[in-house]
Structure formats: structure tokens, C-alpha cells
Amino acid sequence: MDITKETIIGDILEAKPEAAEVLLEMGMHCLGCPSARGESLADACAVHGVDADEIAEKINAL
């Protein structure tokens, strides 16, 4: 699965559970929250002030 900034957080975690570490490092400590799991990577990154493309690259490199 190719992760983009439009990919839903829940889908990312299902496809690549190890992505949780990258998301936690960027400050997203609410991975178990249903609303967080339903938002796109771009939305999560906007809230946490990080670049969505950069995070997608990190996750795809896992």
C-alpha cells in the first residue's frame, strides 16, 4: 500500500502497524481515538504542524 497524505490514519495503521511509531514521534498521541483514526494523514499533520508529504515518505520507507 502506497501511503499518501490523503490516506486515512486507520488504513495506514492496518496496513503498516509500525507506522504508529512515526505518528507518535510527530506528536499524534491519540492513535486509539476513533475520530483520529478516521481522518486523513493531511488533516492529522495540519493539526500537529508537520509536513504531510514528509510523514508519508517516512511511513512508506518503513
C-alpha positions in Angstrom: 0.0 0.0 0.0 1.4 3.4 -1.0 0.7 5.9 1.7 -0.2 9.5 0.6 -1.3 12.5 2.6 -4.9 11.6 1.6 -4.7 8.1 3.2 -6.8 7.6 6.3 -4.9 7.1 9.6 -6.9 3.9 10.4 -6.0 2.4 7.0 -2.3 3.3 7.5 -2.2 1.6 10.9 -4.0 -1.5 9.4 -1.5 -1.8 6.5 1.6 -0.8 8.4 1.2 -1.1 12.2 4.9 0.0 12.6 3.7 3.5 11.3 2.4 4.1 14.8 6.0 5.0 15.8 6.3 7.7 13.2 2.9 9.1 14.1 3.7 9.1 17.8 7.0 10.9 17.0 5.2 13.7 15.2 3.0 14.3 18.3 -0.1 12.2 17.4 -0.6 10.5 20.7 -4.3 9.9 20.1 -4.0 6.9 17.8 -6.7 4.9 19.6 -9.3 7.7 19.3 -12.0 6.8 16.7 -12.0 10.3 15.4 -8.2 10.4 14.9 -8.3 7.0 13.1 -10.9 8.4 10.7 -9.0 11.5 9.5 -6.5 11.7 6.7 -2.8 12.0 7.2 -3.0 15.5 5.8 -5.6 16.5 8.4 -3.6 15.0 11.3 -0.4 16.7 10.1 -2.1 20.1 9.8 -3.3 19.8 13.4 0.2 18.9 14.6 2.0 21.4 12.4 4.1 18.9 10.4 4.5 18.3 6.6 2.2 15.5 5.4 4.3 14.6 2.4 7.4 14.2 4.6 5.5 11.9 7.1 4.1 9.9 4.2 7.6 9.4 2.9 8.8 8.2 6.3 5.9 5.8 6.5 6.5 4.4 3.0 10.1 3.9 3.8 9.3 1.5 6.7 
